[in-house]
Amino acid sequence: MKTNNSLYYFVPILLLCSIGTFSCNHKTQELPTPTVGFNREIIPILQASCAINSNCHSGVHNSGSNINFDSGAAYNNIISRQLVITSSPAASLLFVEVSTGIMPKAPYTPLSGTDINILLNWIKQGAKNN
């Protein structure tokens, strides 16, 4: 009696594929976003892009309507002028202006995507003065 040898190869392969398909059903976990510090990350971004390089939001060139980002009052100015909305971070004026390229104004360099994401994460985390 003649047996079909291809069946001996096919069945183990089919079993291995079935085990591999059904055994890996765990969910991938996302890494938590690191806490963004206002003094550690946000102020340096704002000072480099909006105060020092652009001279628009620094003490020397600051007009009455601009927020002075190189002062110790920067956080209070951001909050009191309602530039961040923690319940709707992407609608925050501060985020909208830097993410759309409105600020800093030309000819100054827009914020990098990394800096914009850091700013958004800070607002999402409650825009704390930390």
A tleap script that builds the chain and sets N, CA, C and O, in Angstrom:
source leaprc.protein.ff14SB
mol = sequence {
  NMET LYS THR ASN ASN SER LEU TYR TYR PHE
  VAL PRO ILE LEU LEU LEU CYS SER ILE GLY
  THR PHE SER CYS ASN HIE LYS THR GLN GLU
  LEU PRO THR PRO THR VAL GLY PHE ASN ARG
  GLU ILE ILE PRO ILE LEU GLN ALA SER CYS
  ALA ILE ASN SER ASN CYS HIE SER GLY VAL
  HIE ASN SER GLY SER ASN ILE ASN PHE ASP
  SER GLY ALA ALA TYR ASN ASN ILE ILE SER
  ARG GLN LEU VAL ILE THR SER SER PRO ALA
  ALA SER LEU LEU PHE VAL GLU VAL SER THR
  GLY ILE MET PRO LYS ALA PRO TYR THR PRO
  LEU SER GLY THR ASP ILE ASN ILE LEU LEU
  ASN TRP ILE LYS GLN GLY ALA LYS ASN CASN
}
set mol.1.N position { 0.827 -1.171 0.000 }
set mol.1.CA position { 0.000 0.000 0.000 }
set mol.1.C position { 0.879 1.246 0.000 }
set mol.1.O position { 1.852 1.337 0.749 }
set mol.2.N position { 0.529 2.180 -0.833 }
set mol.2.CA position { 1.309 3.373 -1.026 }
set mol.2.C position { 0.700 4.515 -0.196 }
set mol.2.O position { -0.511 4.733 -0.238 }
set mol.3.N position { 1.555 5.257 0.572 }
set mol.3.CA position { 1.062 6.366 1.382 }
set mol.3.C position { 1.488 7.679 0.737 }
set mol.3.O position { 2.461 7.736 -0.015 }
set mol.4.N position { 0.763 8.696 1.038 }
set mol.4.CA position { 1.054 10.018 0.490 }
set mol.4.C position { 1.984 10.744 1.460 }
set mol.4.O position { 1.546 11.161 2.532 }
set mol.5.N position { 3.269 10.904 1.101 }
set mol.5.CA position { 4.269 11.540 1.958 }
set mol.5.C position { 4.021 13.042 2.140 }
set mol.5.O position { 4.425 13.617 3.151 }
set mol.6.N position { 3.374 13.661 1.189 }
set mol.6.CA position { 3.141 15.099 1.314 }
set mol.6.C position { 2.215 15.398 2.485 }
set mol.6.O position { 2.277 16.495 3.042 }
set mol.7.N position { 1.373 14.470 2.870 }
set mol.7.CA position { 0.483 14.650 4.011 }
set mol.7.C position { 1.277 14.731 5.303 }
set mol.7.O position { 0.891 15.456 6.219 }
set mol.8.N position { 2.394 13.991 5.392 }
set mol.8.CA position { 3.252 14.017 6.579 }
set mol.8.C position { 3.903 15.393 6.762 }
set mol.8.O position { 4.204 15.789 7.888 }
set mol.9.N position { 4.115 16.099 5.695 }
set mol.9.CA position { 4.711 17.436 5.779 }
set mol.9.C position { 3.646 18.520 5.970 }
set mol.9.O position { 3.879 19.504 6.670 }
set mol.10.N position { 2.521 18.345 5.370 }
set mol.10.CA position { 1.472 19.348 5.395 }
set mol.10.C position { 0.817 19.482 6.765 }
set mol.10.O position { 0.592 20.603 7.220 }
set mol.11.N position { 0.509 18.391 7.428 }
set mol.11.CA position { -0.189 18.418 8.716 }
set mol.11.C position { 0.631 19.134 9.789 }
set mol.11.O position { 0.075 19.996 10.468 }
set mol.12.N position { 1.929 18.832 9.986 }
set mol.12.CA position { 2.685 19.566 11.005 }
set mol.12.C position { 2.794 21.068 10.709 }
set mol.12.O position { 2.763 21.883 11.631 }
set mol.13.N position { 2.921 21.429 9.451 }
set mol.13.CA position { 2.999 22.848 9.093 }
set mol.13.C position { 1.678 23.535 9.411 }
set mol.13.O position { 1.658 24.650 9.934 }
set mol.14.N position { 0.591 22.870 9.096 }
set mol.14.CA position { -0.731 23.413 9.390 }
set mol.14.C position { -0.920 23.585 10.895 }
set mol.14.O position { -1.474 24.595 11.328 }
set mol.15.N position { -0.479 22.633 11.691 }
set mol.15.CA position { -0.589 22.739 13.149 }
set mol.15.C position { 0.260 23.885 13.701 }
set mol.15.O position { -0.197 24.634 14.565 }
set mol.16.N position { 1.473 24.020 13.215 }
set mol.16.CA position { 2.338 25.111 13.678 }
set mol.16.C position { 1.743 26.475 13.340 }
set mol.16.O position { 1.790 27.393 14.159 }
set mol.17.N position { 1.190 26.610 12.152 }
set mol.17.CA position { 0.576 27.880 11.771 }
set mol.17.C position { -0.633 28.178 12.639 }
set mol.17.O position { -0.842 29.327 13.028 }
set mol.18.N position { -1.413 27.190 12.944 }
set mol.18.CA position { -2.596 27.371 13.793 }
set mol.18.C position { -2.196 27.780 15.204 }
set mol.18.O position { -2.809 28.674 15.788 }
set mol.19.N position { -1.182 27.139 15.752 }
set mol.19.CA position { -0.722 27.466 17.105 }
set mol.19.C position { -0.193 28.900 17.139 }
set mol.19.O position { -0.502 29.650 18.065 }
set mol.20.N position { 0.586 29.280 16.156 }
set mol.20.CA position { 1.143 30.629 16.109 }
set mol.20.C position { 0.072 31.687 15.957 }
set mol.20.O position { 0.180 32.764 16.542 }
set mol.21.N position { -0.955 31.400 15.186 }
set mol.21.CA position { -2.020 32.365 14.959 }
set mol.21.C position { -2.872 32.577 16.197 }
set mol.21.O position { -3.216 33.713 16.522 }
set mol.22.N position { -3.216 31.507 16.888 }
set mol.22.CA position { -4.148 31.613 18.010 }
set mol.22.C position { -3.473 31.833 19.361 }
set mol.22.O position { -4.144 32.194 20.328 }
set mol.23.N position { -2.174 31.625 19.446 }
set mol.23.CA position { -1.522 31.767 20.745 }
set mol.23.C position { -1.107 33.201 21.045 }
set mol.23.O position { -0.909 33.541 22.211 }
set mol.24.N position { -0.971 34.045 20.044 }
set mol.24.CA position { -0.525 35.422 20.256 }
set mol.24.C position { -1.714 36.371 20.199 }
set mol.24.O position { -1.946 37.029 19.185 }
set mol.25.N position { -2.446 36.434 21.270 }
set mol.25.CA position { -3.604 37.319 21.284 }
set mol.25.C position { -3.490 38.401 22.351 }
set mol.25.O position { -4.499 38.993 22.735 }
set mol.26.N position { -2.274 38.672 22.840 }
set mol.26.CA position { -2.105 39.723 23.832 }
set mol.26.C position { -2.127 41.089 23.143 }
set mol.26.O position { -1.747 41.214 21.979 }
set mol.27.N position { -2.573 42.100 23.871 }
set mol.27.CA position { -2.655 43.446 23.335 }
set mol.27.C position { -1.324 44.160 23.556 }
set mol.27.O position { -0.659 43.970 24.574 }
set mol.28.N position { -0.957 44.972 22.591 }
set mol.28.CA position { 0.259 45.761 22.704 }
set mol.28.C position { -0.027 46.965 23.588 }
set mol.28.O position { -1.006 47.681 23.378 }
set mol.29.N position { 0.830 47.181 24.573 }
set mol.29.CA position { 0.648 48.310 25.464 }
set mol.29.C position { 1.446 49.508 24.956 }
set mol.29.O position { 2.587 49.378 24.511 }
set mol.30.N position { 0.809 50.683 25.037 }
set mol.30.CA position { 1.506 51.894 24.658 }
set mol.30.C position { 2.329 52.383 25.837 }
set mol.30.O position { 1.917 52.271 26.992 }
set mol.31.N position { 3.487 52.922 25.531 }
set mol.31.CA position { 4.322 53.488 26.571 }
set mol.31.C position { 3.709 54.802 27.048 }
set mol.31.O position { 3.209 55.578 26.233 }
set mol.32.N position { 3.740 55.058 28.336 }
set mol.32.CA position { 3.174 56.317 28.825 }
set mol.32.C position { 4.005 57.510 28.350 }
set mol.32.O position { 5.220 57.416 28.180 }
set mol.33.N position { 3.320 58.624 28.144 }
set mol.33.CA position { 4.008 59.847 27.750 }
set mol.33.C position { 4.718 60.417 28.971 }
set mol.33.O position { 4.097 60.580 30.022 }
set mol.34.N position { 6.000 60.720 28.854 }
set mol.34.CA position { 6.714 61.291 30.004 }
set mol.34.C position { 6.108 62.632 30.413 }
set mol.34.O position { 5.584 63.370 29.578 }
set mol.35.N position { 6.185 62.932 31.695 }
set mol.35.CA position { 5.678 64.198 32.200 }
set mol.35.C position { 6.496 65.344 31.617 }
set mol.35.O position { 7.726 65.332 31.644 }
set mol.36.N position { 5.789 66.319 31.096 }
set mol.36.CA position { 6.445 67.488 30.514 }
set mol.36.C position { 6.477 68.581 31.573 }
set mol.36.O position { 5.452 68.921 32.164 }
set mol.37.N position { 7.653 69.119 31.802 }
set mol.37.CA position { 7.815 70.182 32.790 }
set mol.37.C position { 7.809 71.553 32.135 }
set mol.37.O position { 8.459 71.761 31.110 }
set mol.38.N position { 7.081 72.480 32.724 }
set mol.38.CA position { 7.029 73.845 32.179 }
set mol.38.C position { 8.413 74.485 32.190 }
set mol.38.O position { 8.870 75.017 31.178 }
set mol.39.N position { 9.070 74.427 33.339 }
set mol.39.CA position { 10.389 75.063 33.447 }
set mol.39.C position { 11.473 74.292 32.704 }
set mol.39.O position { 12.431 74.887 32.211 }
set mol.40.N position { 11.328 72.976 32.621 }
set mol.40.CA position { 12.355 72.127 32.008 }
set mol.40.C position { 12.240 72.090 30.486 }
set mol.40.O position { 13.258 72.114 29.795 }
set mol.41.N position { 11.007 72.030 29.946 }
set mol.41.CA position { 10.845 71.896 28.492 }
set mol.41.C position { 10.147 73.081 27.832 }
set mol.41.O position { 10.604 73.562 26.794 }
set mol.42.N position { 9.052 73.560 28.415 }
set mol.42.CA position { 8.229 74.569 27.731 }
set mol.42.C position { 8.924 75.925 27.652 }
set mol.42.O position { 9.031 76.503 26.570 }
set mol.43.N position { 9.393 76.433 28.778 }
set mol.43.CA position { 10.066 77.741 28.756 }
set mol.43.C position { 11.261 77.743 27.799 }
set mol.43.O position { 11.401 78.694 27.031 }
set mol.44.N position { 12.130 76.723 27.806 }
set mol.44.CA position { 13.232 76.750 26.825 }
set mol.44.C position { 12.750 76.779 25.370 }
set mol.44.O position { 13.362 77.443 24.533 }
set mol.45.N position { 11.667 76.071 25.064 }
set mol.45.CA position { 11.131 76.092 23.696 }
set mol.45.C position { 10.628 77.495 23.358 }
set mol.45.O position { 10.952 78.038 22.302 }
set mol.46.N position { 9.844 78.070 24.250 }
set mol.46.CA position { 9.286 79.394 23.996 }
set mol.46.C position { 10.371 80.467 23.944 }
set mol.46.O position { 10.309 81.376 23.117 }
set mol.47.N position { 11.350 80.363 24.813 }
set mol.47.CA position { 12.427 81.347 24.799 }
set mol.47.C position { 13.263 81.247 23.527 }
set mol.47.O position { 13.613 82.264 22.930 }
set mol.48.N position { 13.578 80.035 23.118 }
set mol.48.CA position { 14.411 79.849 21.927 }
set mol.48.C position { 13.689 80.256 20.643 }
set mol.48.O position { 14.309 80.799 19.728 }
set mol.49.N position { 12.401 80.001 20.573 }
set mol.49.CA position { 11.671 80.249 19.334 }
set mol.49.C position { 10.895 81.563 19.315 }
set mol.49.O position { 10.681 82.143 18.251 }
set mol.50.N position { 10.482 82.023 20.468 }
set mol.50.CA position { 9.576 83.172 20.512 }
set mol.50.C position { 10.168 84.407 21.192 }
set mol.50.O position { 9.789 85.535 20.879 }
set mol.51.N position { 11.081 84.191 22.105 }
set mol.51.CA position { 11.629 85.321 22.858 }
set mol.51.C position { 13.017 85.709 22.358 }
set mol.51.O position { 13.238 86.849 21.949 }
set mol.52.N position { 13.935 84.773 22.391 }
set mol.52.CA position { 15.324 85.107 22.077 }
set mol.52.C position { 15.544 85.213 20.571 }
set mol.52.O position { 16.051 86.227 20.092 }
set mol.53.N position { 15.169 84.184 19.825 }
set mol.53.CA position { 15.431 84.198 18.381 }
set mol.53.C position { 14.554 85.188 17.634 }
set mol.53.O position { 15.020 85.850 16.706 }
set mol.54.N position { 13.293 85.299 18.026 }
set mol.54.CA position { 12.402 86.183 17.275 }
set mol.54.C position { 12.332 87.585 17.856 }
set mol.54.O position { 11.876 88.512 17.187 }
set mol.55.N position { 12.778 87.750 19.095 }
set mol.55.CA position { 12.743 89.032 19.784 }
set mol.55.C position { 11.342 89.608 19.954 }
set mol.55.O position { 11.207 90.775 20.318 }
set mol.56.N position { 10.313 88.835 19.705 }
set mol.56.CA position { 8.942 89.341 19.838 }
set mol.56.C position { 8.434 89.237 21.275 }
set mol.56.O position { 7.706 90.113 21.742 }
set mol.57.N position { 8.806 88.194 21.959 }
set mol.57.CA position { 8.278 87.949 23.303 }
set mol.57.C position { 9.378 88.004 24.350 }
set mol.57.O position { 9.369 87.236 25.312 }
set mol.58.N position { 10.316 88.905 24.160 }
set mol.58.CA position { 11.357 89.086 25.164 }
set mol.58.C position { 11.148 90.433 25.846 }
set mol.58.O position { 10.443 91.296 25.322 }
set mol.59.N position { 11.752 90.609 26.994 }
set mol.59.CA position { 11.572 91.824 27.766 }
set mol.59.C position { 11.994 93.075 27.035 }
set mol.59.O position { 11.342 94.112 27.158 }
set mol.60.N position { 13.077 93.001 26.274 }
set mol.60.CA position { 13.613 94.172 25.602 }
set mol.60.C position { 12.693 94.644 24.473 }
set mol.60.O position { 12.463 95.842 24.304 }
set mol.61.N position { 12.176 93.689 23.709 }
set mol.61.CA position { 11.370 94.032 22.531 }
set mol.61.C position { 9.880 93.787 22.746 }
set mol.61.O position { 9.101 93.879 21.798 }
set mol.62.N position { 9.488 93.490 23.925 }
set mol.62.CA position { 8.114 93.105 24.202 }
set mol.62.C position { 7.202 94.328 24.221 }
set mol.62.O position { 7.438 95.290 24.953 }
set mol.63.N position { 6.157 94.269 23.404 }
set mol.63.CA position { 5.168 95.340 23.462 }
set mol.63.C position { 4.133 94.968 24.518 }
set mol.63.O position { 4.143 93.847 25.024 }
set mol.64.N position { 3.259 95.877 24.847 }
set mol.64.CA position { 2.272 95.639 25.892 }
set mol.64.C position { 1.346 94.466 25.615 }
set mol.64.O position { 0.836 93.857 26.555 }
set mol.65.N position { 1.115 94.132 24.345 }
set mol.65.CA position { 0.190 93.051 24.022 }
set mol.65.C position { 0.860 91.680 23.952 }
set mol.65.O position { 0.178 90.656 23.965 }
set mol.66.N position { 2.176 91.654 23.877 }
set mol.66.CA position { 2.895 90.382 23.805 }
set mol.66.C position { 3.207 89.845 25.191 }
set mol.66.O position { 3.404 90.609 26.136 }
set mol.67.N position { 3.248 88.550 25.300 }
set mol.67.CA position { 3.630 87.898 26.555 }
set mol.67.C position { 5.139 87.801 26.607 }
set mol.67.O position { 5.778 87.404 25.633 }
set mol.68.N position { 5.704 88.163 27.737 }
set mol.68.CA position { 7.149 88.107 27.921 }
set mol.68.C position { 7.526 86.692 28.369 }
set mol.68.O position { 7.313 86.322 29.523 }
set mol.69.N position { 8.087 85.906 27.446 }
set mol.69.CA position { 8.466 84.529 27.748 }
set mol.69.C position { 9.826 84.412 28.423 }
set mol.69.O position { 10.204 83.319 28.842 }
set mol.70.N position { 10.563 85.496 28.538 }
set mol.70.CA position { 11.859 85.396 29.212 }
set mol.70.C position { 11.775 85.878 30.661 }
set mol.70.O position { 12.802 86.114 31.297 }
set mol.71.N position { 10.583 86.020 31.171 }
set mol.71.CA position { 10.432 86.463 32.556 }
set mol.71.C position { 9.859 85.347 33.417 }
set mol.71.O position { 9.360 84.343 32.909 }
set mol.72.N position { 9.939 85.541 34.728 }
set mol.72.CA position { 9.365 84.581 35.666 }
set mol.72.C position { 7.841 84.589 35.654 }
set mol.72.O position { 7.208 83.709 36.236 }
set mol.73.N position { 7.255 85.579 34.994 }
set mol.73.CA position { 5.798 85.693 34.941 }
set mol.73.C position { 5.187 84.999 33.722 }
set mol.73.O position { 3.977 85.078 33.512 }
set mol.74.N position { 6.007 84.323 32.920 }
set mol.74.CA position { 5.516 83.718 31.678 }
set mol.74.C position { 4.354 82.763 31.930 }
set mol.74.O position { 3.349 82.815 31.221 }
set mol.75.N position { 4.477 81.899 32.924 }
set mol.75.CA position { 3.407 80.925 33.182 }
set mol.75.C position { 2.107 81.642 33.539 }
set mol.75.O position { 1.052 81.337 32.982 }
set mol.76.N position { 2.185 82.587 34.461 }
set mol.76.CA position { 0.971 83.307 34.869 }
set mol.76.C position { 0.354 84.066 33.703 }
set mol.76.O position { -0.870 84.153 33.609 }
set mol.77.N position { 1.169 84.612 32.820 }
set mol.77.CA position { 0.642 85.304 31.636 }
set mol.77.C position { -0.066 84.334 30.697 }
set mol.77.O position { -1.132 84.650 30.169 }
set mol.78.N position { 0.510 83.172 30.488 }
set mol.78.CA position { -0.102 82.163 29.615 }
set mol.78.C position { -1.460 81.740 30.161 }
set mol.78.O position { -2.435 81.636 29.415 }
set mol.79.N position { -1.515 81.500 31.459 }
set mol.79.CA position { -2.762 81.046 32.076 }
set mol.79.C position { -3.786 82.169 32.141 }
set mol.79.O position { -4.948 81.961 31.792 }
set mol.80.N position { -3.373 83.362 32.583 }
set mol.80.CA position { -4.333 84.462 32.747 }
set mol.80.C position { -4.906 84.925 31.405 }
set mol.80.O position { -6.040 85.401 31.346 }
set mol.81.N position { -4.139 84.789 30.346 }
set mol.81.CA position { -4.640 85.171 29.017 }
set mol.81.C position { -5.345 84.016 28.319 }
set mol.81.O position { -5.728 84.117 27.154 }
set mol.82.N position { -5.508 82.929 29.042 }
set mol.82.CA position { -6.236 81.744 28.566 }
set mol.82.C position { -5.700 81.239 27.222 }
set mol.82.O position { -6.462 80.962 26.296 }
set mol.83.N position { -4.382 81.130 27.142 }
set mol.83.CA position { -3.761 80.623 25.923 }
set mol.83.C position { -3.764 79.105 25.850 }
set mol.83.O position { -3.476 78.530 24.801 }
set mol.84.N position { -4.091 78.450 26.965 }
set mol.84.CA position { -4.201 76.992 26.975 }
set mol.84.C position { -5.580 76.588 27.488 }
set mol.84.O position { -6.133 77.200 28.402 }
set mol.85.N position { -6.113 75.537 26.869 }
set mol.85.CA position { -7.399 74.979 27.275 }
set mol.85.C position { -7.143 73.501 27.555 }
set mol.85.O position { -7.058 72.691 26.633 }
set mol.86.N position { -7.021 73.161 28.832 }
set mol.86.CA position { -6.656 71.786 29.162 }
set mol.86.C position { -7.761 70.794 28.813 }
set mol.86.O position { -7.477 69.614 28.602 }
set mol.87.N position { -9.000 71.238 28.747 }
set mol.87.CA position { -10.094 70.333 28.383 }
set mol.87.C position { -10.146 70.082 26.874 }
set mol.87.O position { -10.785 69.128 26.428 }
set mol.88.N position { -9.489 70.917 26.099 }
set mol.88.CA position { -9.432 70.764 24.654 }
set mol.88.C position { -8.068 71.263 24.154 }
set mol.88.O position { -7.979 72.312 23.517 }
set mol.89.N position { -7.008 70.495 24.452 }
set mol.89.CA position { -5.640 70.956 24.180 }
set mol.89.C position { -5.387 71.429 22.752 }
set mol.89.O position { -4.709 72.436 22.548 }
set mol.90.N position { -5.919 70.720 21.769 }
set mol.90.CA position { -5.653 71.092 20.372 }
set mol.90.C position { -6.329 72.401 19.986 }
set mol.90.O position { -5.991 72.984 18.956 }
set mol.91.N position { -7.278 72.874 20.792 }
set mol.91.CA position { -7.940 74.148 20.530 }
set mol.91.C position { -7.261 75.307 21.250 }
set mol.91.O position { -7.674 76.456 21.093 }
set mol.92.N position { -6.237 75.026 22.029 }
set mol.92.CA position { -5.518 76.069 22.761 }
set mol.92.C position { -4.854 77.023 21.787 }
set mol.92.O position { -4.201 76.596 20.835 }
set mol.93.N position { -5.019 78.317 22.026 }
set mol.93.CA position { -4.451 79.329 21.133 }
set mol.93.C position { -2.940 79.181 20.996 }
set mol.93.O position { -2.401 79.306 19.896 }
set mol.94.N position { -2.261 78.917 22.096 }
set mol.94.CA position { -0.811 78.733 22.045 }
set mol.94.C position { -0.442 77.587 21.110 }
set mol.94.O position { 0.471 77.723 20.295 }
set mol.95.N position { -1.146 76.455 21.220 }
set mol.95.CA position { -0.875 75.303 20.355 }
set mol.95.C position { -1.239 75.606 18.900 }
set mol.95.O position { -0.465 75.305 17.992 }
set mol.96.N position { -2.401 76.194 18.680 }
set mol.96.CA position { -2.861 76.472 17.320 }
set mol.96.C position { -1.879 77.386 16.589 }
set mol.96.O position { -1.549 77.157 15.426 }
set mol.97.N position { -1.420 78.421 17.288 }
set mol.97.CA position { -0.526 79.373 16.617 }
set mol.97.C position { 0.817 78.770 16.249 }
set mol.97.O position { 1.355 79.081 15.187 }
set mol.98.N position { 1.369 77.920 17.092 }
set mol.98.CA position { 2.665 77.336 16.740 }
set mol.98.C position { 2.523 76.140 15.801 }
set mol.98.O position { 3.409 75.893 14.983 }
set mol.99.N position { 1.430 75.398 15.906 }
set mol.99.CA position { 1.273 74.215 15.054 }
set mol.99.C position { 0.876 74.570 13.627 }
set mol.99.O position { 1.134 73.800 12.702 }
set mol.100.N position { 0.256 75.720 13.440 }
set mol.100.CA position { -0.138 76.130 12.088 }
set mol.100.C position { 0.888 77.048 11.439 }
set mol.100.O position { 0.758 77.392 10.264 }
set mol.101.N position { 1.909 77.447 12.196 }
set mol.101.CA position { 2.947 78.302 11.659 }
set mol.101.C position { 2.630 79.791 11.746 }
set mol.101.O position { 3.367 80.615 11.203 }
set mol.102.N position { 1.535 80.142 12.427 }
set mol.102.CA position { 1.225 81.562 12.620 }
set mol.102.C position { 2.334 82.218 13.444 }
set mol.102.O position { 2.754 83.343 13.174 }
set mol.103.N position { 2.790 81.488 14.445 }
set mol.103.CA position { 3.884 81.950 15.304 }
set mol.103.C position { 4.990 80.915 15.279 }
set mol.103.O position { 4.688 79.728 15.161 }
set mol.104.N position { 6.219 81.285 15.381 }
set mol.104.CA position { 6.700 82.655 15.273 }
set mol.104.C position { 6.534 83.165 13.855 }
set mol.104.O position { 6.568 82.403 12.889 }
set mol.105.N position { 6.355 84.473 13.755 }
set mol.105.CA position { 6.133 85.101 12.450 }
set mol.105.C position { 7.404 85.060 11.605 }
set mol.105.O position { 8.522 85.038 12.120 }
set mol.106.N position { 7.192 85.049 10.303 }
set mol.106.CA position { 8.314 85.089 9.362 }
set mol.106.C position { 9.105 86.359 9.607 }
set mol.106.O position { 8.514 87.387 9.937 }
set mol.107.N position { 10.363 86.324 9.465 }
set mol.107.CA position { 11.227 85.319 8.857 }
set mol.107.C position { 11.773 84.295 9.853 }
set mol.107.O position { 12.689 83.544 9.520 }
set mol.108.N position { 11.231 84.255 11.056 }
set mol.108.CA position { 11.760 83.364 12.076 }
set mol.108.C position { 11.305 81.931 11.844 }
set mol.108.O position { 10.237 81.688 11.281 }
set mol.109.N position { 12.125 80.989 12.284 }
set mol.109.CA position { 11.907 79.565 12.044 }
set mol.109.C position { 10.759 79.034 12.884 }
set mol.109.O position { 10.714 79.269 14.092 }
set mol.110.N position { 9.821 78.312 12.253 }
set mol.110.CA position { 8.727 77.694 13.009 }
set mol.110.C position { 9.261 76.645 13.984 }
set mol.110.O position { 10.380 76.152 13.838 }
set mol.111.N position { 8.444 76.318 14.974 }
set mol.111.CA position { 8.815 75.268 15.920 }
set mol.111.C position { 8.887 73.932 15.189 }
set mol.111.O position { 8.173 73.706 14.212 }
set mol.112.N position { 9.753 73.058 15.673 }
set mol.112.CA position { 9.862 71.718 15.094 }
set mol.112.C position { 8.643 70.893 15.500 }
set mol.112.O position { 7.943 71.232 16.454 }
set mol.113.N position { 8.403 69.830 14.782 }
set mol.113.CA position { 7.312 68.921 15.129 }
set mol.113.C position { 7.478 68.353 16.525 }
set mol.113.O position { 6.498 68.167 17.246 }
set mol.114.N position { 8.718 68.076 16.908 }
set mol.114.CA position { 8.996 67.555 18.252 }
set mol.114.C position { 8.609 68.572 19.309 }
set mol.114.O position { 7.968 68.220 20.300 }
set mol.115.N position { 8.989 69.836 19.112 }
set mol.115.CA position { 8.653 70.873 20.080 }
set mol.115.C position { 7.149 71.097 20.157 }
set mol.115.O position { 6.613 71.325 21.242 }
set mol.116.N position { 6.468 71.035 19.027 }
set mol.116.CA position { 5.009 71.197 19.010 }
set mol.116.C position { 4.348 70.068 19.785 }
set mol.116.O position { 3.404 70.307 20.539 }
set mol.117.N position { 4.832 68.830 19.612 }
set mol.117.CA position { 4.275 67.693 20.357 }
set mol.117.C position { 4.530 67.816 21.853 }
set mol.117.O position { 3.667 67.463 22.657 }
set mol.118.N position { 5.695 68.308 22.233 }
set mol.118.CA position { 5.994 68.513 23.654 }
set mol.118.C position { 5.020 69.533 24.236 }
set mol.118.O position { 4.486 69.335 25.327 }
set mol.119.N position { 4.793 70.615 23.514 }
set mol.119.CA position { 3.860 71.644 23.956 }
set mol.119.C position { 2.447 71.070 24.101 }
set mol.119.O position { 1.773 71.327 25.099 }
set mol.120.N position { 2.003 70.302 23.117 }
set mol.120.CA position { 0.674 69.689 23.178 }
set mol.120.C position { 0.573 68.726 24.355 }
set mol.120.O position { -0.437 68.725 25.060 }
set mol.121.N position { 1.587 67.917 24.579 }
set mol.121.CA position { 1.559 66.981 25.704 }
set mol.121.C position { 1.516 67.715 27.041 }
set mol.121.O position { 0.862 67.255 27.977 }
set mol.122.N position { 2.201 68.844 27.139 }
set mol.122.CA position { 2.157 69.640 28.360 }
set mol.122.C position { 0.736 70.129 28.629 }
set mol.122.O position { 0.265 70.082 29.765 }
set mol.123.N position { 0.063 70.592 27.595 }
set mol.123.CA position { -1.321 71.051 27.761 }
set mol.123.C position { -2.225 69.880 28.121 }
set mol.123.O position { -3.078 70.008 28.999 }
set mol.124.N position { -2.050 68.734 27.452 }
set mol.124.CA position { -2.849 67.531 27.751 }
set mol.124.C position { -2.661 67.091 29.200 }
set mol.124.O position { -3.585 66.559 29.815 }
set mol.125.N position { -1.473 67.312 29.741 }
set mol.125.CA position { -1.165 66.895 31.111 }
set mol.125.C position { -1.635 67.930 32.138 }
set mol.125.O position { -1.326 67.809 33.324 }
set mol.126.N position { -2.369 68.933 31.695 }
set mol.126.CA position { -2.937 69.898 32.618 }
set mol.126.C position { -2.225 71.228 32.665 }
set mol.126.O position { -2.559 72.065 33.502 }
set mol.127.N position { -1.247 71.457 31.790 }
set mol.127.CA position { -0.513 72.724 31.711 }
set mol.127.C position { -0.068 73.194 33.105 }
set mol.127.O position { -0.371 74.304 33.541 }
set mol.128.N position { 0.646 72.316 33.767 }
set mol.128.CA position { 1.079 72.600 35.145 }
set mol.128.C position { 2.334 73.464 35.166 }
set mol.128.O position { 3.151 73.438 34.245 }
set mol.129.N position { 2.460 74.222 36.240 }
set mol.129.CA position { 3.647 75.066 36.456 }
set mol.129.C position { 4.665 74.226 37.225 }
set mol.129.O position { 4.853 74.404 38.428 }
set mol.130.N position { 5.304 73.327 36.524 }
set mol.130.CA position { 6.259 72.399 37.152 }
set mol.130.C position { 7.630 72.500 36.531 }
set mol.130.O position { 8.547 71.789 36.942 }
savepdb mol mol.pdb
quit
